[in-house]
Amino acid sequence: MRQAWLSEILLLGGLVLAALLLAAFFGYFGWFMFAALLGFSARHLVQLYRLERWLRVGRVRNPPESWGIWGDVFEHYYRLQRRYYKRKKRLARVIREFRESTAAMPDGTLVLNSEFRIVWFNEAARETLRLSSSRDLGQPIASLLRSPRFKVYLEARDFSQPVQMPSPVDDSRALAARVIPYGAEQYLLLVRDVTRLQRLQTMRRDFVANASHELRSPLTVLSGYLEALAEESTLDSHWHEPLDDMRAQCQRMNTLVNDLLELSRLETEEGDASLEDDVDIPSLLDRIVRNARVEDGGRHDIGLEVLSGACLKGNDSELHSAFSNLVVNAIRYTAAGGQIRVRWFARPGGELAFEVSDTGIGIDEKHIPFITQRFYRVNSSHSRSKGGTGLGLAIVKHVLQRHNARLEVESKPGEGSVFRCVFPQQRAFYSAELPSPSSISAP
């Protein structure tokens, strides 16, 4: 038994024993017993009063002194209070360091609550967004950053990527905002001025587009002369092979220029592809596969399966470019006699998928995260020998981004690849005038 409780029991026992002795000499047993219990209760009432007064005054130090169980109560509570006080100081220090570190950041930093209202912001945010502590604290961030993109970004609650928008202070400047969830429904909003980066990207796109346009004319002239030379009957036979090589290189350069122009156009386009234009996907895939079979000349087994009558809302030419790039890549990297399957189907949950699978050379897993970068080639010599430009998958990526879709890749070296374009349900629509899947599937 703890010493404190033993002291309380001994005190109660002593008072009862004294009452019994006094009652034995003087009588009045009940009164003496009542007095003993009253004294014992009075002690506890006095200690309760001292505890309440100490808590009310709120002193951290110098707890009331006592003995028995009350001494332990005062001591335990004092230790808990000291522990709480130290934890509070440590938390205050962490918060102060957090604010000092975020205040020193060059990017605007805002702390938002669960309702996306401003709780705190640093000096960079004050200057970038022209915020005022007296006016803007507690205000919804959406009322200060009046951008449709930012509103959709907050409502979607998908904060894996930043969103770009014009500055609410200066329309000529561009901002990139990213929300980072933390704690119990708390959010950190980082705002960065990306005007200079955006201008550099615009300059790069303009340079690529202008250079590509300028290259078209000399390439057209060279191609014309090479065609004329190839048809010249008096030309020595030993020139035929070099001319064929030069014509192939001119064709490759023309393809590269066209891909650069298409990529530049996709990067320049603002916003997502329209939801008002309807694209007949089964007919589009029928055209792509028929053209692929003609150009392939029967070297591969190319099949088409349309398992859904759904169509898409988007841009016909962009989707044609993305889908045909994937089909051409499958043909390019599959040996003669291999199989290529093109599928259009609905996934559980309402998503729609365009899929191209092949039995080609495959891709090592370490290359998959980078294959949509411009000019990235898993095997440069093989790609050039097949006429690849290294821009096809970059075009696919940008087209899918404009259609709110994503690219899924599954591949193993030597076993083939599967490229899958997955479109959200909101871009799907159904037409009663579509041909049945069996009429456009593979023979």
Steps between C-alpha positions, in 0.01 A plus 500: 500500500630844412631712788253781429196275528645335809532845662134578423384167645714553811355850542144372472582211733660734755196730501261207544718353780510836679123527473460150647734579795325826578163329474621231739586762768228756442231322306326671207635250249304642208613858554866408531480282186325780313773743605770262379339457157432874480868576563605247235258653246604854592860418410395385154282807447791727592729316258238524223475874562881536480507299174217705345665828604836389358341402170298822487804718558679298230844497653744262341738493793464455877211251531332475843689288749324210667548142609317174439295452187462874448875545493516245217210670318672839514831349389355297212297791371801728526707256292223475238480878488876531459493239224217684326684830538817357345302344214325832443832682487639239261194532276524878508867473402413266210229738380737795529769316304243395241386858453856629489598240239191560285540875538851465356377302198506686167164343406174628638382269779151501647350279773136409431243333723255224404276757323796638302495823699827686561647443845850639442726613216863604463652818364550357150128421478420850623705652218397252226126510571480845669355353818421689819488345846212721612295442185575151366556273801197271527395562140445208255801465273271450198364853546853642470629276220209543259605250238271233353796260486576552868133454593485168312834402659361552853170325426673196347728467806767337284810684615762273342595770246511882517256716307599805296293816487536874438596719794202672666717810534652517150351314203836505321652277766444126549480309827534131582305391809516169680303384805669262746269332756640447850373447854127481573353649182759776484650614171817674394467708183824576313483776240791558261548764234575305180480791257865475396481122459182531296660762276800274444269211411310725261827610337604136464168403345511796263856418399415135433190599301682767297801278436273217390312728261829626354624144449196403297597698190855364455381149577229531236758617246741220588225239484394628157850484355557154649173374348600642164844341519354164599277502192785597266556209261855600408618491862775246574379201699754553778311823595172321571591388851637841615192671357271261685687575824472876442129475422446295818688762705297782342182313582620452857578873528156586363341273761712659772396852392134400495527344847675812636227723360228277645671491841546877496133548418392269784720681750368837387133402530341641815275287718348161433356368177140601435216299649266616223655311207405135458754248371379168355773282652401165337509658152824683583666175608370325189672761281824483699521120489411481129773752415747315724430171321553663159829664603617183677451289189393189690822461703304492829172361627312820591162449668233741624246430774228756574336378820311819582276728297613801703650803330695796636454872529822659383714590201486255207836588345685489834354162593581369151860618545537336844339168407682468167833574671446209737402266216799607287735450796363148553564418133844661507624305802342162420682253277333379181240233571422644845153580633356845571160541664307827516212506750233750605304407812334627815658443841319448832399836638415652162850578369572434131826353376685486169763224511777393266682176583781339304746212510798723428834561664353648819638768731706462815316624808764765577423680172119516538486822711698688232362375168259795462786751510599668173764311302535233770587168340547166670716387207617795288648301213194276470263799513685691227523196279121465523441868423397609849527864605483456877197733519208260454442420868553865596214587265289221653566637850391854407189382319395290800563792736270717290232229522539446879628149429804303611743257340563157651795292381572132563805346341768234537809467283452231240130447585336806350323811628154630584423872464164602644331842479239533774232769464270624779129424496401865451649495149289202389185515291299242306357525150222282359638539148825311562572181307501181700839393641500181294488696172827681574697239692796316364434250220 
